[in-house]
């Protein structure tokens, strides 16, 4: 179950009318429509998406003097060496 918070928003009348129409056409509630649209919009915001970085974004962020064998280092950690 998701946590929900009630809030009050001041929205443009035309926007509210459009949301009502979309909700009626989809057979759902205005709350669900607004929630889904907000989620979609936030996915496109770079600041809210930081935790979803891919591994490719991390390649090259650390520089070492010697070659690094990550498999060997993980083995050492597992064996507590």
mmCIF file of the N, C-alpha and C atoms, coordinates in Angstrom:
data_MODEL
# 
_entry.id   MODEL 
# 
loop_
_atom_site.group_PDB 
_atom_site.id 
_atom_site.type_symbol 
_atom_site.label_atom_id 
_atom_site.label_alt_id 
_atom_site.label_comp_id 
_atom_site.label_asym_id 
_atom_site.label_entity_id 
_atom_site.label_seq_id 
_atom_site.pdbx_PDB_ins_code 
_atom_site.Cartn_x 
_atom_site.Cartn_y 
_atom_site.Cartn_z 
_atom_site.occupancy 
_atom_site.B_iso_or_equiv 
_atom_site.pdbx_formal_charge 
_atom_site.auth_seq_id 
_atom_site.auth_comp_id 
_atom_site.auth_asym_id 
_atom_site.auth_atom_id 
_atom_site.pdbx_PDB_model_num 
ATOM 1   N N  . UNK A 1 1  ? 0.835   -1.183  0.000   1.00 0.00 ? 1  UNK A N  1 
ATOM 2   C CA . UNK A 1 1  ? 0.000   0.000   0.000   1.00 0.00 ? 1  UNK A CA 1 
ATOM 3   C C  . UNK A 1 1  ? 0.881   1.249   0.000   1.00 0.00 ? 1  UNK A C  1 
ATOM 4   N N  . UNK A 1 2  ? 0.563   2.179   -0.840  1.00 0.00 ? 2  UNK A N  1 
ATOM 5   C CA . UNK A 1 2  ? 1.341   3.407   -0.933  1.00 0.00 ? 2  UNK A CA 1 
ATOM 6   C C  . UNK A 1 2  ? 0.844   4.424   0.081   1.00 0.00 ? 2  UNK A C  1 
ATOM 7   N N  . UNK A 1 3  ? 1.779   5.213   0.599   1.00 0.00 ? 3  UNK A N  1 
ATOM 8   C CA . UNK A 1 3  ? 1.392   6.319   1.460   1.00 0.00 ? 3  UNK A CA 1 
ATOM 9   C C  . UNK A 1 3  ? 0.800   7.411   0.596   1.00 0.00 ? 3  UNK A C  1 
ATOM 10  N N  . UNK A 1 4  ? -0.279  8.003   1.079   1.00 0.00 ? 4  UNK A N  1 
ATOM 11  C CA . UNK A 1 4  ? -0.920  9.075   0.329   1.00 0.00 ? 4  UNK A CA 1 
ATOM 12  C C  . UNK A 1 4  ? -1.040  10.296  1.213   1.00 0.00 ? 4  UNK A C  1 
ATOM 13  N N  . UNK A 1 5  ? -0.961  11.455  0.595   1.00 0.00 ? 5  UNK A N  1 
ATOM 14  C CA . UNK A 1 5  ? -1.084  12.722  1.294   1.00 0.00 ? 5  UNK A CA 1 
ATOM 15  C C  . UNK A 1 5  ? -2.142  13.546  0.582   1.00 0.00 ? 5  UNK A C  1 
ATOM 16  N N  . UNK A 1 6  ? -3.063  14.089  1.345   1.00 0.00 ? 6  UNK A N  1 
ATOM 17  C CA . UNK A 1 6  ? -4.048  14.992  0.753   1.00 0.00 ? 6  UNK A CA 1 
ATOM 18  C C  . UNK A 1 6  ? -3.433  16.370  0.655   1.00 0.00 ? 6  UNK A C  1 
ATOM 19  N N  . UNK A 1 7  ? -3.733  17.050  -0.448  1.00 0.00 ? 7  UNK A N  1 
ATOM 20  C CA . UNK A 1 7  ? -3.207  18.402  -0.635  1.00 0.00 ? 7  UNK A CA 1 
ATOM 21  C C  . UNK A 1 7  ? -4.219  19.234  -1.402  1.00 0.00 ? 7  UNK A C  1 
ATOM 22  N N  . UNK A 1 8  ? -4.031  20.506  -1.389  1.00 0.00 ? 8  UNK A N  1 
ATOM 23  C CA . UNK A 1 8  ? -4.883  21.417  -2.143  1.00 0.00 ? 8  UNK A CA 1 
ATOM 24  C C  . UNK A 1 8  ? -4.027  22.107  -3.191  1.00 0.00 ? 8  UNK A C  1 
ATOM 25  N N  . UNK A 1 9  ? -4.513  22.107  -4.418  1.00 0.00 ? 9  UNK A N  1 
ATOM 26  C CA . UNK A 1 9  ? -3.809  22.769  -5.513  1.00 0.00 ? 9  UNK A CA 1 
ATOM 27  C C  . UNK A 1 9  ? -4.712  23.829  -6.118  1.00 0.00 ? 9  UNK A C  1 
ATOM 28  N N  . UNK A 1 10 ? -4.147  24.925  -6.519  1.00 0.00 ? 10 UNK A N  1 
ATOM 29  C CA . UNK A 1 10 ? -4.878  25.956  -7.256  1.00 0.00 ? 10 UNK A CA 1 
ATOM 30  C C  . UNK A 1 10 ? -4.516  25.794  -8.726  1.00 0.00 ? 10 UNK A C  1 
ATOM 31  N N  . UNK A 1 11 ? -5.474  25.280  -9.494  1.00 0.00 ? 11 UNK A N  1 
ATOM 32  C CA . UNK A 1 11 ? -5.226  24.995  -10.904 1.00 0.00 ? 11 UNK A CA 1 
ATOM 33  C C  . UNK A 1 11 ? -6.103  25.871  -11.785 1.00 0.00 ? 11 UNK A C  1 
ATOM 34  N N  . UNK A 1 12 ? -5.630  26.129  -12.973 1.00 0.00 ? 12 UNK A N  1 
ATOM 35  C CA . UNK A 1 12 ? -6.384  26.869  -13.970 1.00 0.00 ? 12 UNK A CA 1 
ATOM 36  C C  . UNK A 1 12 ? -7.676  26.116  -14.299 1.00 0.00 ? 12 UNK A C  1 
ATOM 37  N N  . UNK A 1 13 ? -8.788  26.844  -14.453 1.00 0.00 ? 13 UNK A N  1 
ATOM 38  C CA . UNK A 1 13 ? -10.084 26.210  -14.733 1.00 0.00 ? 13 UNK A CA 1 
ATOM 39  C C  . UNK A 1 13 ? -10.046 25.323  -15.969 1.00 0.00 ? 13 UNK A C  1 
ATOM 40  N N  . UNK A 1 14 ? -9.376  25.781  -17.015 1.00 0.00 ? 14 UNK A N  1 
ATOM 41  C CA . UNK A 1 14 ? -9.298  24.985  -18.246 1.00 0.00 ? 14 UNK A CA 1 
ATOM 42  C C  . UNK A 1 14 ? -8.534  23.685  -18.024 1.00 0.00 ? 14 UNK A C  1 
ATOM 43  N N  . UNK A 1 15 ? -7.535  23.734  -17.169 1.00 0.00 ? 15 UNK A N  1 
ATOM 44  C CA . UNK A 1 15 ? -6.774  22.534  -16.851 1.00 0.00 ? 15 UNK A CA 1 
ATOM 45  C C  . UNK A 1 15 ? -7.650  21.530  -16.106 1.00 0.00 ? 15 UNK A C  1 
ATOM 46  N N  . UNK A 1 16 ? -8.424  22.016  -15.151 1.00 0.00 ? 16 UNK A N  1 
ATOM 47  C CA . UNK A 1 16 ? -9.315  21.138  -14.384 1.00 0.00 ? 16 UNK A CA 1 
ATOM 48  C C  . UNK A 1 16 ? -10.358 20.512  -15.309 1.00 0.00 ? 16 UNK A C  1 
ATOM 49  N N  . UNK A 1 17 ? -10.895 21.300  -16.222 1.00 0.00 ? 17 UNK A N  1 
ATOM 50  C CA . UNK A 1 17 ? -11.878 20.770  -17.177 1.00 0.00 ? 17 UNK A CA 1 
ATOM 51  C C  . UNK A 1 17 ? -11.253 19.674  -18.040 1.00 0.00 ? 17 UNK A C  1 
ATOM 52  N N  . UNK A 1 18 ? -10.033 19.906  -18.490 1.00 0.00 ? 18 UNK A N  1 
ATOM 53  C CA . UNK A 1 18 ? -9.347  18.913  -19.319 1.00 0.00 ? 18 UNK A CA 1 
ATOM 54  C C  . UNK A 1 18 ? -9.095  17.632  -18.535 1.00 0.00 ? 18 UNK A C  1 
ATOM 55  N N  . UNK A 1 19 ? -8.710  17.768  -17.276 1.00 0.00 ? 19 UNK A N  1 
ATOM 56  C CA . UNK A 1 19 ? -8.474  16.588  -16.432 1.00 0.00 ? 19 UNK A CA 1 
ATOM 57  C C  . UNK A 1 19 ? -9.767  15.811  -16.242 1.00 0.00 ? 19 UNK A C  1 
ATOM 58  N N  . UNK A 1 20 ? -10.870 16.514  -16.026 1.00 0.00 ? 20 UNK A N  1 
ATOM 59  C CA . UNK A 1 20 ? -12.173 15.852  -15.862 1.00 0.00 ? 20 UNK A CA 1 
ATOM 60  C C  . UNK A 1 20 ? -12.537 15.066  -17.115 1.00 0.00 ? 20 UNK A C  1 
ATOM 61  N N  . UNK A 1 21 ? -12.318 15.669  -18.270 1.00 0.00 ? 21 UNK A N  1 
ATOM 62  C CA . UNK A 1 21 ? -12.648 15.003  -19.533 1.00 0.00 ? 21 UNK A CA 1 
ATOM 63  C C  . UNK A 1 21 ? -11.791 13.759  -19.725 1.00 0.00 ? 21 UNK A C  1 
ATOM 64  N N  . UNK A 1 22 ? -10.495 13.875  -19.473 1.00 0.00 ? 22 UNK A N  1 
ATOM 65  C CA . UNK A 1 22 ? -9.601  12.722  -19.616 1.00 0.00 ? 22 UNK A CA 1 
ATOM 66  C C  . UNK A 1 22 ? -10.028 11.612  -18.665 1.00 0.00 ? 22 UNK A C  1 
ATOM 67  N N  . UNK A 1 23 ? -10.339 11.963  -17.426 1.00 0.00 ? 23 UNK A N  1 
ATOM 68  C CA . UNK A 1 23 ? -10.753 10.964  -16.438 1.00 0.00 ? 23 UNK A CA 1 
ATOM 69  C C  . UNK A 1 23 ? -12.041 10.275  -16.866 1.00 0.00 ? 23 UNK A C  1 
ATOM 70  N N  . UNK A 1 24 ? -13.004 11.043  -17.344 1.00 0.00 ? 24 UNK A N  1 
ATOM 71  C CA . UNK A 1 24 ? -14.262 10.451  -17.811 1.00 0.00 ? 24 UNK A CA 1 
ATOM 72  C C  . UNK A 1 24 ? -14.025 9.523   -18.999 1.00 0.00 ? 24 UNK A C  1 
ATOM 73  N N  . UNK A 1 25 ? -13.220 9.971   -19.951 1.00 0.00 ? 25 UNK A N  1 
ATOM 74  C CA . UNK A 1 25 ? -12.937 9.155   -21.138 1.00 0.00 ? 25 UNK A CA 1 
ATOM 75  C C  . UNK A 1 25 ? -12.211 7.863   -20.794 1.00 0.00 ? 25 UNK A C  1 
ATOM 76  N N  . UNK A 1 26 ? -11.383 7.894   -19.770 1.00 0.00 ? 26 UNK A N  1 
ATOM 77  C CA . UNK A 1 26 ? -10.625 6.707   -19.375 1.00 0.00 ? 26 UNK A CA 1 
ATOM 78  C C  . UNK A 1 26 ? -11.333 5.904   -18.295 1.00 0.00 ? 26 UNK A C  1 
ATOM 79  N N  . UNK A 1 27 ? -12.454 6.405   -17.799 1.00 0.00 ? 27 UNK A N  1 
ATOM 80  C CA . UNK A 1 27 ? -13.192 5.686   -16.764 1.00 0.00 ? 27 UNK A CA 1 
ATOM 81  C C  . UNK A 1 27 ? -12.428 5.585   -15.458 1.00 0.00 ? 27 UNK A C  1 
ATOM 82  N N  . UNK A 1 28 ? -11.753 6.648   -15.094 1.00 0.00 ? 28 UNK A N  1 
ATOM 83  C CA . UNK A 1 28 ? -10.962 6.652   -13.871 1.00 0.00 ? 28 UNK A CA 1 
ATOM 84  C C  . UNK A 1 28 ? -11.203 7.960   -13.125 1.00 0.00 ? 28 UNK A C  1 
ATOM 85  N N  . UNK A 1 29 ? -10.455 8.168   -12.072 1.00 0.00 ? 29 UNK A N  1 
ATOM 86  C CA . UNK A 1 29 ? -10.645 9.372   -11.266 1.00 0.00 ? 29 UNK A CA 1 
ATOM 87  C C  . UNK A 1 29 ? -9.676  10.472  -11.687 1.00 0.00 ? 29 UNK A C  1 
ATOM 88  N N  . UNK A 1 30 ? -10.042 11.686  -11.337 1.00 0.00 ? 30 UNK A N  1 
ATOM 89  C CA . UNK A 1 30 ? -9.161  12.818  -11.597 1.00 0.00 ? 30 UNK A CA 1 
ATOM 90  C C  . UNK A 1 30 ? -7.856  12.661  -10.817 1.00 0.00 ? 30 UNK A C  1 
ATOM 91  N N  . UNK A 1 31 ? -7.959  12.142  -9.606  1.00 0.00 ? 31 UNK A N  1 
ATOM 92  C CA . UNK A 1 31 ? -6.763  11.930  -8.783  1.00 0.00 ? 31 UNK A CA 1 
ATOM 93  C C  . UNK A 1 31 ? -5.784  11.001  -9.482  1.00 0.00 ? 31 UNK A C  1 
ATOM 94  N N  . UNK A 1 32 ? -6.290  9.911   -10.048 1.00 0.00 ? 32 UNK A N  1 
ATOM 95  C CA . UNK A 1 32 ? -5.403  8.965   -10.737 1.00 0.00 ? 32 UNK A CA 1 
ATOM 96  C C  . UNK A 1 32 ? -4.768  9.596   -11.975 1.00 0.00 ? 32 UNK A C  1 
ATOM 97  N N  . UNK A 1 33 ? -5.544  10.393  -12.692 1.00 0.00 ? 33 UNK A N  1 
ATOM 98  C CA . UNK A 1 33 ? -5.009  11.064  -13.884 1.00 0.00 ? 33 UNK A CA 1 
ATOM 99  C C  . UNK A 1 33 ? -3.905  12.040  -13.486 1.00 0.00 ? 33 UNK A C  1 
ATOM 100 N N  . UNK A 1 34 ? -4.176  12.872  -12.487 1.00 0.00 ? 34 UNK A N  1 
ATOM 101 C CA . UNK A 1 34 ? -3.181  13.852  -12.042 1.00 0.00 ? 34 UNK A CA 1 
ATOM 102 C C  . UNK A 1 34 ? -1.933  13.148  -11.528 1.00 0.00 ? 34 UNK A C  1 
ATOM 103 N N  . UNK A 1 35 ? -2.115  12.099  -10.736 1.00 0.00 ? 35 UNK A N  1 
ATOM 104 C CA . UNK A 1 35 ? -0.975  11.354  -10.195 1.00 0.00 ? 35 UNK A CA 1 
ATOM 105 C C  . UNK A 1 35 ? -0.120  10.781  -11.317 1.00 0.00 ? 35 UNK A C  1 
ATOM 106 N N  . UNK A 1 36 ? -0.761  10.172  -12.304 1.00 0.00 ? 36 UNK A N  1 
ATOM 107 C CA . UNK A 1 36 ? -0.015  9.572   -13.413 1.00 0.00 ? 36 UNK A CA 1 
ATOM 108 C C  . UNK A 1 36 ? 0.727   10.637  -14.221 1.00 0.00 ? 36 UNK A C  1 
ATOM 109 N N  . UNK A 1 37 ? 0.075   11.748  -14.483 1.00 0.00 ? 37 UNK A N  1 
ATOM 110 C CA . UNK A 1 37 ? 0.727   12.824  -15.242 1.00 0.00 ? 37 UNK A CA 1 
ATOM 111 C C  . UNK A 1 37 ? 1.905   13.408  -14.471 1.00 0.00 ? 37 UNK A C  1 
ATOM 112 N N  . UNK A 1 38 ? 1.753   13.565  -13.167 1.00 0.00 ? 38 UNK A N  1 
ATOM 113 C CA . UNK A 1 38 ? 2.860   14.075  -12.357 1.00 0.00 ? 38 UNK A CA 1 
ATOM 114 C C  . UNK A 1 38 ? 4.032   13.097  -12.362 1.00 0.00 ? 38 UNK A C  1 
ATOM 115 N N  . UNK A 1 39 ? 3.743   11.807  -12.246 1.00 0.00 ? 39 UNK A N  1 
ATOM 116 C CA . UNK A 1 39 ? 4.812   10.799  -12.284 1.00 0.00 ? 39 UNK A CA 1 
ATOM 117 C C  . UNK A 1 39 ? 5.561   10.856  -13.610 1.00 0.00 ? 39 UNK A C  1 
ATOM 118 N N  . UNK A 1 40 ? 4.802   10.941  -14.711 1.00 0.00 ? 40 UNK A N  1 
ATOM 119 C CA . UNK A 1 40 ? 5.428   11.008  -16.035 1.00 0.00 ? 40 UNK A CA 1 
ATOM 120 C C  . UNK A 1 40 ? 6.292   12.252  -16.171 1.00 0.00 ? 40 UNK A C  1 
ATOM 121 N N  . UNK A 1 41 ? 5.789   13.372  -15.678 1.00 0.00 ? 41 UNK A N  1 
ATOM 122 C CA . UNK A 1 41 ? 6.545   14.614  -15.752 1.00 0.00 ? 41 UNK A CA 1 
ATOM 123 C C  . UNK A 1 41 ? 7.815   14.568  -14.925 1.00 0.00 ? 41 UNK A C  1 
ATOM 124 N N  . UNK A 1 42 ? 7.737   13.967  -13.747 1.00 0.00 ? 42 UNK A N  1 
ATOM 125 C CA . UNK A 1 42 ? 8.901   13.896  -12.871 1.00 0.00 ? 42 UNK A CA 1 
ATOM 126 C C  . UNK A 1 42 ? 9.972   12.957  -13.405 1.00 0.00 ? 42 UNK A C  1 
ATOM 127 N N  . UNK A 1 43 ? 9.575   11.954  -14.179 1.00 0.00 ? 43 UNK A N  1 
ATOM 128 C CA . UNK A 1 43 ? 10.562  11.048  -14.778 1.00 0.00 ? 43 UNK A CA 1 
ATOM 129 C C  . UNK A 1 43 ? 11.502  11.805  -15.707 1.00 0.00 ? 43 UNK A C  1 
ATOM 130 N N  . UNK A 1 44 ? 11.010  12.878  -16.292 1.00 0.00 ? 44 UNK A N  1 
ATOM 131 C CA . UNK A 1 44 ? 11.808  13.657  -17.239 1.00 0.00 ? 44 UNK A CA 1 
ATOM 132 C C  . UNK A 1 44 ? 12.659  14.729  -16.571 1.00 0.00 ? 44 UNK A C  1 
ATOM 133 N N  . UNK A 1 45 ? 12.506  14.908  -15.282 1.00 0.00 ? 45 UNK A N  1 
ATOM 134 C CA . UNK A 1 45 ? 13.289  15.905  -14.553 1.00 0.00 ? 45 UNK A CA 1 
ATOM 135 C C  . UNK A 1 45 ? 14.626  15.308  -14.141 1.00 0.00 ? 45 UNK A C  1 
ATOM 136 N N  . UNK A 1 46 ? 15.730  15.891  -14.570 1.00 0.00 ? 46 UNK A N  1 
ATOM 137 C CA . UNK A 1 46 ? 17.043  15.319  -14.247 1.00 0.00 ? 46 UNK A CA 1 
ATOM 138 C C  . UNK A 1 46 ? 17.324  15.242  -12.750 1.00 0.00 ? 46 UNK A C  1 
ATOM 139 N N  . UNK A 1 47 ? 16.890  16.212  -11.978 1.00 0.00 ? 47 UNK A N  1 
ATOM 140 C CA . UNK A 1 47 ? 17.186  16.214  -10.546 1.00 0.00 ? 47 UNK A CA 1 
ATOM 141 C C  . UNK A 1 47 ? 16.449  15.118  -9.787  1.00 0.00 ? 47 UNK A C  1 
ATOM 142 N N  . UNK A 1 48 ? 15.283  14.694  -10.259 1.00 0.00 ? 48 UNK A N  1 
ATOM 143 C CA . UNK A 1 48 ? 14.533  13.660  -9.554  1.00 0.00 ? 48 UNK A CA 1 
ATOM 144 C C  . UNK A 1 48 ? 14.937  12.270  -9.996  1.00 0.00 ? 48 UNK A C  1 
ATOM 145 N N  . UNK A 1 49 ? 15.747  12.179  -11.028 1.00 0.00 ? 49 UNK A N  1 
ATOM 146 C CA . UNK A 1 49 ? 16.108  10.887  -11.597 1.00 0.00 ? 49 UNK A CA 1 
ATOM 147 C C  . UNK A 1 49 ? 17.526  10.465  -11.235 1.00 0.00 ? 49 UNK A C  1 
ATOM 148 N N  . UNK A 1 50 ? 18.171  11.141  -10.299 1.00 0.00 ? 50 UNK A N  1 
ATOM 149 C CA . UNK A 1 50 ? 19.568  10.865  -9.991  1.00 0.00 ? 50 UNK A CA 1 
ATOM 150 C C  . UNK A 1 50 ? 19.800  9.437   -9.528  1.00 0.00 ? 50 UNK A C  1 
ATOM 151 N N  . UNK A 1 51 ? 18.881  8.862   -8.772  1.00 0.00 ? 51 UNK A N  1 
ATOM 152 C CA . UNK A 1 51 ? 19.105  7.519   -8.251  1.00 0.00 ? 51 UNK A CA 1 
ATOM 153 C C  . UNK A 1 51 ? 18.998  6.449   -9.335  1.00 0.00 ? 51 UNK A C  1 
ATOM 154 N N  . UNK A 1 52 ? 18.514  6.801   -10.508 1.00 0.00 ? 52 UNK A N  1 
ATOM 155 C CA . UNK A 1 52 ? 18.341  5.838   -11.587 1.00 0.00 ? 52 UNK A CA 1 
ATOM 156 C C  . UNK A 1 52 ? 19.486  5.873   -12.593 1.00 0.00 ? 52 UNK A C  1 
ATOM 157 N N  . UNK A 1 53 ? 20.658  6.310   -12.162 1.00 0.00 ? 53 UNK A N  1 
ATOM 158 C CA . UNK A 1 53 ? 21.797  6.356   -13.076 1.00 0.00 ? 53 UNK A CA 1 
ATOM 159 C C  . UNK A 1 53 ? 22.153  4.951   -13.548 1.00 0.00 ? 53 UNK A C  1 
ATOM 160 N N  . UNK A 1 54 ? 22.566  4.880   -14.781 1.00 0.00 ? 54 UNK A N  1 
ATOM 161 C CA . UNK A 1 54 ? 23.007  3.591   -15.293 1.00 0.00 ? 54 UNK A CA 1 
ATOM 162 C C  . UNK A 1 54 ? 24.492  3.414   -14.983 1.00 0.00 ? 54 UNK A C  1 
ATOM 163 N N  . UNK A 1 55 ? 24.952  2.195   -15.100 1.00 0.00 ? 55 UNK A N  1 
ATOM 164 C CA . UNK A 1 55 ? 26.368  1.921   -14.861 1.00 0.00 ? 55 UNK A CA 1 
ATOM 165 C C  . UNK A 1 55 ? 27.252  2.669   -15.847 1.00 0.00 ? 55 UNK A C  1 
ATOM 166 N N  . UNK A 1 56 ? 26.746  2.900   -17.053 1.00 0.00 ? 56 UNK A N  1 
ATOM 167 C CA . UNK A 1 56 ? 27.536  3.626   -18.043 1.00 0.00 ? 56 UNK A CA 1 
ATOM 168 C C  . UNK A 1 56 ? 27.856  5.040   -17.568 1.00 0.00 ? 56 UNK A C  1 
ATOM 169 N N  . UNK A 1 57 ? 26.967  5.625   -16.764 1.00 0.00 ? 57 UNK A N  1 
ATOM 170 C CA . UNK A 1 57 ? 27.222  6.962   -16.233 1.00 0.00 ? 57 UNK A CA 1 
ATOM 171 C C  . UNK A 1 57 ? 28.376  6.960   -15.239 1.00 0.00 ? 57 UNK A C  1 
ATOM 172 N N  . UNK A 1 58 ? 28.681  5.804   -14.655 1.00 0.00 ? 58 UNK A N  1 
ATOM 173 C CA . UNK A 1 58 ? 29.712  5.716   -13.632 1.00 0.00 ? 58 UNK A CA 1 
ATOM 174 C C  . UNK A 1 58 ? 31.087  5.357   -14.186 1.00 0.00 ? 58 UNK A C  1 
ATOM 175 N N  . UNK A 1 59 ? 31.139  4.883   -15.431 1.00 0.00 ? 59 UNK A N  1 
ATOM 176 C CA . UNK A 1 59 ? 32.408  4.468   -16.025 1.00 0.00 ? 59 UNK A CA 1 
ATOM 177 C C  . UNK A 1 59 ? 33.353  5.658   -16.104 1.00 0.00 ? 59 UNK A C  1 
ATOM 178 N N  . UNK A 1 60 ? 34.563  5.458   -15.576 1.00 0.00 ? 60 UNK A N  1 
ATOM 179 C CA . UNK A 1 60 ? 35.597  6.471   -15.672 1.00 0.00 ? 60 UNK A CA 1 
ATOM 180 C C  . UNK A 1 60 ? 35.584  7.530   -14.593 1.00 0.00 ? 60 UNK A C  1 
ATOM 181 N N  . UNK A 1 61 ? 34.711  7.404   -13.590 1.00 0.00 ? 61 UNK A N  1 
ATOM 182 C CA . UNK A 1 61 ? 34.676  8.442   -12.559 1.00 0.00 ? 61 UNK A CA 1 
ATOM 183 C C  . UNK A 1 61 ? 35.800  8.287   -11.547 1.00 0.00 ? 61 UNK A C  1 
ATOM 184 N N  . UNK A 1 62 ? 36.435  7.110   -11.526 1.00 0.00 ? 62 UNK A N  1 
ATOM 185 C CA . UNK A 1 62 ? 37.557  6.872   -10.617 1.00 0.00 ? 62 UNK A CA 1 
ATOM 186 C C  . UNK A 1 62 ? 38.790  6.549   -11.456 1.00 0.00 ? 62 UNK A C  1 
ATOM 187 N N  . UNK A 1 63 ? 39.876  7.222   -11.149 1.00 0.00 ? 63 UNK A N  1 
ATOM 188 C CA . UNK A 1 63 ? 41.128  6.946   -11.849 1.00 0.00 ? 63 UNK A CA 1 
ATOM 189 C C  . UNK A 1 63 ? 42.097  6.301   -10.870 1.00 0.00 ? 63 UNK A C  1 
ATOM 190 N N  . UNK A 1 64 ? 42.771  5.232   -11.319 1.00 0.00 ? 64 UNK A N  1 
ATOM 191 C CA . UNK A 1 64 ? 43.747  4.532   -10.478 1.00 0.00 ? 64 UNK A CA 1 
ATOM 192 C C  . UNK A 1 64 ? 45.086  4.487   -11.204 1.00 0.00 ? 64 UNK A C  1 
ATOM 193 N N  . UNK A 1 65 ? 46.157  4.335   -10.412 1.00 0.00 ? 65 UNK A N  1 
ATOM 194 C CA . UNK A 1 65 ? 47.503  4.301   -10.995 1.00 0.00 ? 65 UNK A CA 1 
ATOM 195 C C  . UNK A 1 65 ? 47.816  2.961   -11.646 1.00 0.00 ? 65 UNK A C  1 
ATOM 196 N N  . UNK A 1 66 ? 47.224  1.886   -11.110 1.00 0.00 ? 66 UNK A N  1 
ATOM 197 C CA . UNK A 1 66 ? 47.490  0.537   -11.612 1.00 0.00 ? 66 UNK A CA 1 
ATOM 198 C C  . UNK A 1 66 ? 46.203  -0.057  -12.176 1.00 0.00 ? 66 UNK A C  1 
ATOM 199 N N  . UNK A 1 67 ? 46.337  -1.067  -13.047 1.00 0.00 ? 67 UNK A N  1 
ATOM 200 C CA . UNK A 1 67 ? 45.133  -1.759  -13.525 1.00 0.00 ? 67 UNK A CA 1 
ATOM 201 C C  . UNK A 1 67 ? 44.348  -2.330  -12.343 1.00 0.00 ? 67 UNK A C  1 
ATOM 202 N N  . UNK A 1 68 ? 43.044  -2.333  -12.471 1.00 0.00 ? 68 UNK A N  1 
ATOM 203 C CA . UNK A 1 68 ? 42.162  -2.750  -11.388 1.00 0.00 ? 68 UNK A CA 1 
ATOM 204 C C  . UNK A 1 68 ? 41.318  -3.932  -11.847 1.00 0.00 ? 68 UNK A C  1 
ATOM 205 N N  . UNK A 1 69 ? 41.390  -5.039  -11.107 1.00 0.00 ? 69 UNK A N  1 
ATOM 206 C CA . UNK A 1 69 ? 40.602  -6.225  -11.424 1.00 0.00 ? 69 UNK A CA 1 
ATOM 207 C C  . UNK A 1 69 ? 39.445  -6.294  -10.429 1.00 0.00 ? 69 UNK A C  1 
ATOM 208 N N  . UNK A 1 70 ? 38.273  -5.856  -10.860 1.00 0.00 ? 70 UNK A N  1 
ATOM 209 C CA . UNK A 1 70 ? 37.128  -5.792  -9.947  1.00 0.00 ? 70 UNK A CA 1 
ATOM 210 C C  . UNK A 1 70 ? 36.703  -7.173  -9.458  1.00 0.00 ? 70 UNK A C  1 
ATOM 211 N N  . UNK A 1 71 ? 36.815  -8.189  -10.305 1.00 0.00 ? 71 UNK A N  1 
ATOM 212 C CA . UNK A 1 71 ? 36.437  -9.548  -9.906  1.00 0.00 ? 71 UNK A CA 1 
ATOM 213 C C  . UNK A 1 71 ? 37.330  -10.019 -8.761  1.00 0.00 ? 71 UNK A C  1 
ATOM 214 N N  . UNK A 1 72 ? 38.617  -9.766  -8.884  1.00 0.00 ? 72 UNK A N  1 
ATOM 215 C CA . UNK A 1 72 ? 39.572  -10.154 -7.841  1.00 0.00 ? 72 UNK A CA 1 
ATOM 216 C C  . UNK A 1 72 ? 39.297  -9.393  -6.543  1.00 0.00 ? 72 UNK A C  1 
ATOM 217 N N  . UNK A 1 73 ? 38.985  -8.127  -6.644  1.00 0.00 ? 73 UNK A N  1 
ATOM 218 C CA . UNK A 1 73 ? 38.713  -7.324  -5.446  1.00 0.00 ? 73 UNK A CA 1 
ATOM 219 C C  . UNK A 1 73 ? 37.443  -7.791  -4.738  1.00 0.00 ? 73 UNK A C  1 
ATOM 220 N N  . UNK A 1 74 ? 36.425  -8.154  -5.498  1.00 0.00 ? 74 UNK A N  1 
ATOM 221 C CA . UNK A 1 74 ? 35.194  -8.682  -4.898  1.00 0.00 ? 74 UNK A CA 1 
ATOM 222 C C  . UNK A 1 74 ? 35.484  -10.004 -4.200  1.00 0.00 ? 74 UNK A C  1 
ATOM 223 N N  . UNK A 1 75 ? 36.301  -10.854 -4.839  1.00 0.00 ? 75 UNK A N  1 
ATOM 224 C CA . UNK A 1 75 ? 36.670  -12.128 -4.218  1.00 0.00 ? 75 UNK A CA 1 
ATOM 225 C C  . UNK A 1 75 ? 37.366  -11.884 -2.886  1.00 0.00 ? 75 UNK A C  1 
ATOM 226 N N  . UNK A 1 76 ? 38.283  -10.930 -2.855  1.00 0.00 ? 76 UNK A N  1 
ATOM 227 C CA . UNK A 1 76 ? 38.987  -10.603 -1.616  1.00 0.00 ? 76 UNK A CA 1 
ATOM 228 C C  . UNK A 1 76 ? 38.020  -10.130 -0.534  1.00 0.00 ? 76 UNK A C  1 
ATOM 229 N N  . UNK A 1 77 ? 37.078  -9.307  -0.914  1.00 0.00 ? 77 UNK A N  1 
ATOM 230 C CA . UNK A 1 77 ? 36.092  -8.825  0.057   1.00 0.00 ? 77 UNK A CA 1 
ATOM 231 C C  . UNK A 1 77 ? 35.248  -9.965  0.613   1.00 0.00 ? 77 UNK A C  1 
ATOM 232 N N  . UNK A 1 78 ? 34.843  -10.858 -0.272  1.00 0.00 ? 78 UNK A N  1 
ATOM 233 C CA . UNK A 1 78 ? 34.023  -11.994 0.172   1.00 0.00 ? 78 UNK A CA 1 
ATOM 234 C C  . UNK A 1 78 ? 34.795  -12.912 1.107   1.00 0.00 ? 78 UNK A C  1 
ATOM 235 N N  . UNK A 1 79 ? 36.082  -13.065 0.844   1.00 0.00 ? 79 UNK A N  1 
ATOM 236 C CA . UNK A 1 79 ? 36.929  -13.926 1.675   1.00 0.00 ? 79 UNK A CA 1 
ATOM 237 C C  . UNK A 1 79 ? 37.542  -13.164 2.847   1.00 0.00 ? 79 UNK A C  1 
ATOM 238 N N  . UNK A 1 80 ? 37.177  -11.902 2.975   1.00 0.00 ? 80 UNK A N  1 
ATOM 239 C CA . UNK A 1 80 ? 37.666  -11.034 4.059   1.00 0.00 ? 80 UNK A CA 1 
ATOM 240 C C  . UNK A 1 80 ? 39.183  -10.974 4.104   1.00 0.00 ? 80 UNK A C  1 
ATOM 241 N N  . UNK A 1 81 ? 39.778  -10.842 2.947   1.00 0.00 ? 81 UNK A N  1 
ATOM 242 C CA . UNK A 1 81 ? 41.248  -10.745 2.860   1.00 0.00 ? 81 UNK A CA 1 
ATOM 243 C C  . UNK A 1 81 ? 41.692  -9.314  3.036   1.00 0.00 ? 81 UNK A C  1 
# 
